[in-house]
Amino acid sequence: MTRHPKPDVAQVITDLILEKIAAGTAPWLKPWSATTTRPLRHNGVGYSGINTFYLWAVAESRGYTSPYWMTFRQAAELGGHVRKGESGSFSVFYSSARKTETDRQTGEATEKTIRFMKWNHVFNASQIDGLPGHYYPEPPSPAAIGELSAGVRDFLEAIPIRVVHGGDSAHYSPASDTVTLPHPQAFHSIEAYFSTRCHELGHATGSAKRLNRQFGKRFGDDAYAFEEIVASLTQATLCAEYGLPNELHDSHASYIHHWMKILRGDKTAILHAAAKAEQAVKWLRQFDPALTGDLKEAA
């Protein structure tokens, strides 16, 4: 029996995202060509973390129009069948195990929890025949993409982070814990203004009094560029949740070549950034007055 080597999933994910960045279509900058929502599991629950951005990238690369992804078995249970010759994509998740280690000198045994990445092969509904009709939604109208979602202003203004307006740059100042943005009328649309505001609020979640993100030891001189990846992933996720266009402000675009350097040097960096962005999104969405208690927990 031939044993196939296990795929290096982190490298596969990183390589595709690097390819998209190099082509100017990073999956967190222009996800709208495939779907305006997060990728969805077979039961309609959204994917999170790196799965969001990787499956966006796969869908954009292969022209898939459905937001739904599922395993071979899940497709069969729904009455569908994966077309012959179709190749699956990865959906990653983390598991843990307890390991006992014994000190050679003292004989003392200690238990450690080890986390490790696992994966499933998933297929887009566009690769599957015979599923119920709602798994094959019509592509969204280009005119509808980027329309301001109802309640997004109330959500952003409910977040307890100070926002001031003026100048021509968008940035977050840790010393004063303040987000600074150009006046809304300086943007080409109110949607673009709110999209940029999401980016800067993403930065603000990293404050020591909030999520306390620190990357200096791991990324050294590239720590701020890595923080820009986290903020951009946060922005992309919020834009997908609230129907906003997702594009970089001029203040942020200069970091793109730094992102490529980081991802080339560390195949797990994008997974780490996606996890941190998911934490930021959850922190911010807890203030959305439109969400019920259960939805806030899920956000």
matplotlib code that plots the C-alpha trace (Angstrom):
import matplotlib.pyplot as plt

x = [0.0, 1.5, 1.6, 1.2, 3.1, 0.9, 0.3, 2.0, -1.3, 0.1, 2.4, -0.4, -2.5, 0.4, 1.5, -2.0, -2.4, 1.1, 0.1, -3.0, -1.1, 1.4, -1.4, -3.0, -6.0, -5.3, -8.3, -9.0, -8.9, -11.2, -13.4, -16.5, -15.9, -17.0, -19.3, -20.2, -20.4, -18.1, -17.7, -20.4, -20.4, -23.1, -25.3, -25.1, -22.6, -19.8, -16.2, -13.8, -10.1, -7.8, -10.6, -12.4, -9.5, -8.2, -11.6, -12.2, -8.9, -9.8, -13.3, -11.8, -9.1, -11.5, -14.6, -16.9, -20.0, -21.6, -20.6, -21.2, -18.4, -18.8, -17.0, -17.7, -19.8, -21.8, -22.6, -23.8, -26.0, -27.7, -28.4, -25.6, -22.5, -19.1, -18.4, -15.8, -12.4, -13.1, -10.3, -11.0, -9.7, -8.5, -10.6, -8.4, -9.1, -7.1, -7.2, -5.2, -3.8, -2.2, 1.4, 3.3, 7.0, 9.4, 12.4, 15.4, 17.2, 14.4, 12.0, 9.2, 6.4, 4.5, 1.6, 1.5, -1.3, -0.2, -2.2, -1.9, -3.6, -5.9, -7.8, -10.7, -11.1, -14.0, -15.7, -17.6, -21.2, -20.3, -18.4, -21.4, -24.5, -27.9, -27.9, -31.0, -31.5, -30.4, -26.8, -26.6, -27.6, -27.5, -24.4, -25.0, -25.8, -22.8, -25.1, -25.8, -22.2, -21.0, -24.3, -24.3, -25.8, -28.6, -27.4, -23.7, -23.4, -25.1, -22.7, -19.5, -20.6, -21.5, -17.8, -16.2, -13.1, -12.5, -12.6, -11.5, -11.5, -9.0, -6.0, -5.5, -4.3, -6.1, -4.3, -4.6, -2.5, -1.8, -0.5, -3.8, -5.9, -7.5, -8.5, -7.9, -9.7, -10.1, -13.6, -16.2, -16.6, -13.0, -13.8, -15.3, -18.3, -19.6, -19.2, -15.4, -15.2, -16.9, -14.6, -11.5, -13.0, -13.2, -9.5, -8.5, -10.8, -9.2, -5.8, -7.4, -8.5, -4.8, -4.5, -3.1, -6.5, -8.4, -6.8, -3.2, -1.6, 2.2, 4.3, 7.7, 9.5, 8.2, 8.3, 10.9, 11.2, 8.2, 5.9, 4.0, 3.6, 2.2, -0.2, -1.3, -2.2, -4.3, -6.1, -6.7, -8.1, -10.3, -11.5, -12.2, -14.3, -16.3, -16.9, -18.2, -20.5, -21.9, -22.0, -19.3, -16.7, -13.3, -10.3, -7.1, -6.8, -3.6, -2.2, -2.2, -1.3, 2.4, 2.6, 1.8, 5.4, 6.1, 3.3, 4.8, 8.2, 6.5, 4.5, 7.5, 9.5, 6.9, 4.3, 2.2, 2.1, -1.1, -2.8, -1.7, -2.9, -6.3, -6.8, -5.9, -8.3, -11.1, -10.6, -10.7, -13.9, -15.5, -14.4, -15.8, -19.1, -20.1, -21.1, -23.5, -26.8, -28.6, -27.2, -29.0, -27.1, -26.8, -25.6, -23.0, -21.6, -21.3, -19.8]
y = [0.0, 3.3, 5.9, 9.5, 12.2, 14.5, 17.8, 20.9, 22.7, 25.9, 26.2, 25.5, 28.2, 30.7, 30.0, 30.7, 33.9, 35.1, 34.3, 36.5, 39.4, 39.3, 39.5, 42.4, 40.4, 39.5, 37.7, 40.2, 43.1, 42.0, 39.1, 40.4, 38.7, 35.4, 36.2, 39.1, 36.8, 34.7, 31.2, 29.0, 25.4, 23.0, 24.0, 27.8, 28.5, 30.9, 29.8, 31.8, 32.5, 31.5, 29.5, 32.7, 34.1, 30.9, 29.8, 33.3, 32.9, 29.4, 30.6, 33.6, 31.5, 28.8, 31.0, 29.4, 31.5, 29.6, 30.5, 27.0, 24.4, 20.8, 17.5, 14.6, 12.9, 16.0, 16.4, 12.8, 13.2, 16.2, 14.2, 15.6, 14.1, 15.7, 15.6, 13.2, 14.8, 17.7, 18.4, 19.5, 22.4, 22.5, 23.6, 23.7, 23.5, 22.9, 20.0, 19.3, 16.4, 15.8, 14.7, 13.5, 14.5, 13.1, 15.1, 12.9, 14.3, 14.4, 11.8, 14.3, 13.9, 16.9, 17.1, 19.5, 20.4, 20.3, 22.1, 20.9, 21.7, 19.2, 19.6, 18.4, 18.3, 20.4, 21.1, 24.2, 23.6, 24.7, 21.4, 19.3, 18.3, 17.5, 19.7, 21.6, 24.8, 27.3, 26.0, 27.5, 31.2, 33.6, 35.8, 39.1, 42.1, 44.3, 47.2, 45.7, 45.0, 47.6, 49.1, 50.4, 47.8, 49.1, 49.7, 49.9, 53.5, 52.6, 49.7, 51.7, 54.7, 52.3, 51.1, 52.9, 54.0, 57.8, 58.8, 62.3, 63.8, 65.9, 65.7, 63.3, 60.2, 57.4, 56.0, 54.8, 56.5, 54.1, 56.9, 58.8, 55.7, 57.6, 56.8, 59.7, 59.7, 62.3, 63.8, 61.5, 63.9, 63.4, 59.8, 58.8, 57.3, 57.0, 53.2, 53.8, 56.0, 53.3, 50.6, 52.6, 53.2, 49.4, 49.1, 51.6, 50.3, 46.9, 48.5, 49.9, 46.5, 45.7, 48.2, 46.8, 47.5, 45.5, 42.5, 43.4, 42.3, 42.2, 40.8, 42.3, 39.2, 37.0, 39.5, 42.1, 44.9, 43.6, 43.7, 46.8, 45.4, 42.3, 44.4, 45.9, 42.4, 41.8, 45.2, 44.5, 41.0, 42.6, 45.2, 42.5, 40.4, 43.4, 44.6, 41.1, 41.1, 44.5, 44.8, 47.3, 47.6, 46.5, 48.5, 49.9, 53.6, 55.1, 55.2, 51.4, 50.3, 50.8, 47.8, 45.3, 44.4, 44.0, 41.5, 39.4, 39.4, 38.2, 35.5, 34.2, 34.0, 32.3, 29.9, 30.1, 33.9, 34.3, 31.7, 33.6, 36.9, 35.5, 34.2, 37.5, 39.3, 37.0, 38.0, 41.6, 41.2, 39.4, 42.2, 44.9, 43.2, 42.8, 46.5, 46.1, 47.2, 45.2, 41.8, 39.8, 38.2, 34.8, 36.5, 38.5, 35.4, 33.8, 36.9]
z = [0.0, -1.0, 1.7, 0.5, 2.5, 4.5, 2.8, 4.3, 4.7, 6.2, 3.2, 0.7, 2.2, 2.4, -1.2, -2.6, -0.6, -1.7, -5.3, -4.8, -3.2, -6.0, -8.5, -6.7, -5.6, -1.9, -0.7, 2.1, -0.3, -3.1, -1.9, -3.7, -7.0, -5.4, -2.5, -0.2, 2.8, 4.8, 3.3, 4.8, 6.1, 4.8, 7.7, 7.0, 9.8, 8.7, 8.7, 10.8, 11.0, 8.2, 6.5, 5.6, 3.7, 2.2, 0.9, -0.5, -2.4, -3.7, -4.8, -6.6, -8.3, -9.5, -10.2, -7.6, -7.0, -4.1, -0.6, 0.7, 1.4, 2.7, 2.9, 0.5, 3.2, 4.0, 0.3, 0.1, 3.2, 1.5, -1.6, -3.7, -5.3, -6.0, -9.7, -10.9, -11.2, -8.8, -6.2, -2.7, -0.7, 2.9, 5.9, 9.0, 12.7, 15.8, 18.2, 21.4, 23.3, 26.7, 26.8, 29.9, 30.1, 32.7, 33.9, 33.4, 36.5, 39.0, 37.6, 38.0, 35.6, 34.2, 31.8, 28.9, 26.5, 22.9, 20.2, 16.6, 13.3, 11.5, 8.3, 6.3, 2.5, 1.5, -1.8, -2.9, -3.8, -7.4, -7.6, -6.4, -8.3, -6.7, -3.7, -2.6, -4.6, -1.9, -2.1, -5.6, -5.1, -7.9, -8.0, -6.3, -8.5, -8.9, -8.1, -4.7, -3.8, -1.3, -0.4, 3.1, 5.4, 7.7, 11.1, 10.3, 11.5, 14.8, 15.2, 14.6, 16.7, 19.6, 19.9, 22.9, 21.1, 20.4, 16.8, 15.6, 12.1, 10.2, 7.9, 5.0, 6.8, 8.6, 11.7, 15.2, 17.9, 20.9, 23.1, 23.1, 22.2, 19.4, 15.8, 13.4, 10.0, 7.2, 7.2, 5.6, 2.7, 1.8, 0.8, -2.5, -0.7, 2.8, 2.4, 1.8, 4.9, 7.1, 5.6, 6.5, 10.0, 10.4, 9.6, 12.2, 14.9, 14.2, 15.2, 18.3, 19.6, 20.1, 22.9, 26.2, 27.8, 25.2, 23.5, 24.2, 20.9, 21.0, 18.1, 18.8, 19.9, 17.0, 14.1, 15.3, 12.9, 10.9, 13.9, 12.8, 9.2, 10.8, 12.8, 9.5, 8.2, 11.3, 10.9, 7.2, 7.9, 10.6, 8.1, 5.5, 7.8, 9.1, 5.5, 4.6, 7.7, 7.0, 3.3, 2.9, 0.1, 1.2, -0.1, 1.4, 2.2, 0.8, 4.3, 4.3, 0.8, 1.3, 3.6, 0.9, 0.1, 3.8, 4.0, 1.3, 3.1, 6.3, 4.7, 2.7, 5.9, 8.1, 6.6, 9.8, 9.9, 8.0, 10.2, 13.3, 11.9, 10.9, 14.5, 15.9, 13.5, 14.5, 18.1, 17.1, 15.1, 18.1, 20.4, 18.2, 17.3, 21.0, 20.8, 17.8, 19.2, 16.6, 17.8, 20.4, 23.3, 21.5, 18.2, 20.1, 21.6, 18.2, 16.6]

ax = plt.figure().add_subplot(projection="3d")
ax.plot(x, y, z, "-o")
ax.set_aspect("equal")
plt.show()
